[in-house]
Amino acid sequence: MAAAVAPTVTRVKYETCPLCEIPLSNSQAPLVVAPCMQHPSWSPELPGQQPWLRCDKCGHVFTDGFFDERGLAIVFRKALSHQVIDFESVEKGRLICAPIVERVSRFRSKLGGRWLDVGTGNGALFTTAAEFGYDAMGLDSRQEPVTLLQRMGYSAVCSTFEAFGAAPGSFDVISMADVLEHMPYPKVALTRAHELLNADGLLFLSMPNYDCLTWKVMDQTGQNPYWGEIEHFHNFSRASLTRLLNSHHFDVVGYQVSQRYRACMEITARKAPAPIAPPA
C-alpha cells in the first residue's frame, strides 16, 4: 500500500479574527473539521482537511487560515464547471442573472451606468448587465475565462480586486456574486468597494447563508458541501453580513433568496457617506 503524500502547502494561519480582530487562542477548538479531498480543485499538495473556527467575541465563522499565492495557484489550476464558457452554462447563467440586473436597476431607478463584476467566472452576470445597457466590466484572477471573454469583445481584466487599479467613484454598481467568502480579509474588499463606488452606488453580494433551513438540513444529514469548500474562508448569515456592511458604510436595501447555489442569499446595499474625520 502506497504511503500517503504529505501536503507541501499549508494555510497561512489567522492570528486574529478577520472581522473583529480579537487575538485567537492557540488552544481554541475548531467548530468543524471537514474533509476536502473530494473538492474538484483539491490536489495532494494541499491539506486534506479544513478546520473552521468561531470567534468568541463576534461569532464570525471562518477557516483557521487561508492560502497564499502558491496555494491559490494550485487551487486555480483548472476552471470549475461554473467558470467554463460554454453554451449550457452561459445560457443558464444568463437566465439566473437577468432578474439580478433587473432588481439592481430598480434600486437605481434607471438602466445603464458603469458596472464592475468581481470574480466574474464565465462572465454571465456582467455580460447580462451589458445586455441591459450597462458599461460592464468583468474582473477575475483566472486568466483563461478573461482571455475568452476578451476575444468575444467584452471588457475583462485578469486581476485581484485588491490590486485592480481604478479611480475612486468609478462605478455605479459593483457585484461580488459568491466572492466575498473567498477573500481572506473581507473588510479590505468592502473598503475598496466603498471607495470605487460613486455616491449612492450599489453593491450586490451573494453567498451561502449558514442561518437558513437548507443549511441546517444539510448539516443534519451530513451533506453540507460548504465545510469542505477549499476556496471559501468565511461563512456568513444575513445578520452577520448586514452588520459587516453597516460597519463599512453600506445600507442594506434588499434581500433575496438566491437561485445560484444551494442555501444562498443575495443582498443589495447602497453606499452611504463615510463619516468625516474630525480635524487633528
N, C-alpha and C positions, 0 to 999 in steps of 0.2 A: 504493500500500500504506500503510495507516494506521500511524502511529508507535506503538511500544509505550508503554503508560501506565506512568509511574514510580510505584512504591508510595509512598503517603503515610504509611504506618505501618511503623515498624521495631521490631525486638525490643529490649528492654532487655538490654544485654549483661551476662552474668555476669562479675564481676571476680575471683571465686574459685570453686573447685569448690563446688557447692551441698551436698555431703556432708562432705568433709574440710576445706573452707575454705582450701586452699592457693591462693595467688595464681596467676592464669593468666597465661601469657606472651602478649603481643600477637602474637608470631610463631608461635604454636602452629598447626600444620597441622591441618585438620579430618580426622576419621576418615572421614566420609562427607559428601557434599553431595548432597542429594536434591531433585528437583523436587517441588513440592507443588501445582501449579496444577490437578491433576485431583481434588484433595480436594473433596468436596461443600460444605464450608464456606469454601473459598478465595474471595477477592474480589480484584479488581485493585488495591485499596488496600493489600493485603498483599504481602510479599516472595514471589517465585516459587520461591525455593529455601530449603532448610532445612539449614544446616550442623550436624553433630554432632561433639562433641569427646570425647576420652577423657582422664580425669585421669591425669597421670603418676605421682601418688602412690598413689591408692586404686583406680584403674582404672574409676571410675564413668563411664558413657556418658550424655551429656546434650547438649541443643542449646546453641548458643553464646549464646542469650538467650531471653527469654520475653516474651509480650505483656502490656502494661499494660492498664488498664481500657478504654482506647479501642480497642485491638486486640481484646480479648476481646469487646467489644460487637459488633464486626464478625463475629467468628467465631461468636457466639451468635445471629446474626440469625434463623437458621432451625433448626428441630429436625431432627436426623438420624433415620434410619429406626428405630434402636433407642430413640429418645426419643419416638416417636409413640405415643399411646394409642389403639390400635385393636384389634379382636378378635384378629387374627392375631398381632400382636407381643406382646400381653399374654398370650395363651394359651401361646404358645411360651415366653415368659419364665417363666411360672408353672411349666411342666414342668421347665425348667432350674433354677429357683430352689428348688423343693421339696427336692431332695437336699442343697442347701447348708444350708437351715434344719435339715434332719434331722441333718446332720453336726455343725453347731454345737451343736445341742441335746444330742447325745450327749456332746460335750465338757463340757457344763454338767451333764449327768446329770438334766436336767429340761426341761420346756417352760415357756414363759412368762417374764415379765420385761420390761424396757424395752429396746427395740431402736431404734437410730438408724442409718438408711441414708443415707450421704453420697453426693451425686451420684446421686440416685435415678432420674433419667431418666423412663421410663414407669412407674416405681413397682413393677415386677414383684417385686423382692426384698422390700421391706418390706411390701407387701400380702400376699404369700405368708406372711411371718412372722406377720402378723396372723391369717391363717387357722389357724396353728398355736397361737394363743393368746397371742402376744406383744402387748404395748402398744407398737406400732411407729409410728415417725415417719420421713418422708422429707424430705431436705434437698436442694435443687437451686438452682443460680444462674440457671436459666432459668425465667421466670415462667409461661410457657404450660402446661407439664405440671403445675406446682404448682397452678395455678388449677383445672385439670380434675380433679385428684385431690381437691382440697378440695370441689369440687361433688359428688363422689361419696361424701363423708362421711369421707374419710381425713385423717389428721393430716399435713400437708405444709407446709413453710416455704421461702420463697424467700430464700436467704442463702448466702454462702460459709461454709465450715466455720470459717475463722478468725474470722469476725465473729459466728458463731452464739452466742447467749447461753444458757448452761445452767450449773447449779451443778456443782461437782466431784462425781464419783461418781454422776452422774445415771443412767447407763446400764449395763445388764448386757452388752449386745452393741453394738458399732459395726461396721458394714460399709462398706467402700470398694471396691466392685466396679468395677475399671477406672477408678480415680480418682486414686490416689497419683501416677501418672506424669503426670497433668495439672497437678499443683501445682508452681509454681516452686521452692518450698522444702519438700521432703517432711519434713524434720526438724521444722519448725514444726507440721505436721499430726500427726505421731506424738506430739509432746509434748502437744498439745491432746487427742489421743485418750486418752493415758495419764491425763490429768487428769480427763476426763469419765467414764471407766470406774470402776466400783466395784471393790472388792478382788476379785481373781480374775476380773474381767471379761474378755471375749473380743473380739479384733479380727479381723475377716475381711477379707482382701485378695485381689483378683485383678488380674492384669495380664499382658502378654506376657512370655515368658521367652526372652531372647536367647541362652540357652545350651542350647536344645533342638534336636533334629534338624530339626524342622519349620522353625524359623527359619533354620537353616543352609542347608537346601534352597531356601527362598525367596530367600536371598541369592545362591546359586549360579545360580539360574535367572532372576535379575533381577526377581522377582515379590514382593518384600517390601514390603507397603504401609506398614509402620510407620515407615520412614525418612522418608516424606512425610506422616506424620500430624501436621497442624499443631496439634492440640490436645495433643500429647504433648511433654513437655520432658525425659523421662528414659526410659532402658531399664534394666531390672533382670534379673539372673539369680536363681535360687533362693538361691545362695550369697551374693550381694551384698545381697539383700533380708533374708536371715536376719541378716547382720552388722549391718545398719542397725536391725533390730528389737531385737536384743540390746543394742545401744548405747543404746536408748531404753527399756530395762527391760521388754521383752516376751520371753517364752519361746515359741518355735515348738512347737506341739503337733500340727500336722497339715499335710500337703502333698497336693495333688490336682491332676491334670491337668484343666484347665477345659474345659467344653463351650461356654463363652460365645462365644469367638472363637478364631481360629487361633493356634496356638503359645502359648496362655495357660496360666497356672498359678494355683492357689489356695492360699493359706497362711492357717492359723488360728493365732493367737498369744494366749497368756494374759498378762494384766498381772501383772508381778512388782513387788514393793515397790521403790521408788526408794531408793537409799542415803541415809541420814540424814547431812546435812552436819555436820561437827564444829563445836562451839561456837567462836565467834570469840574 
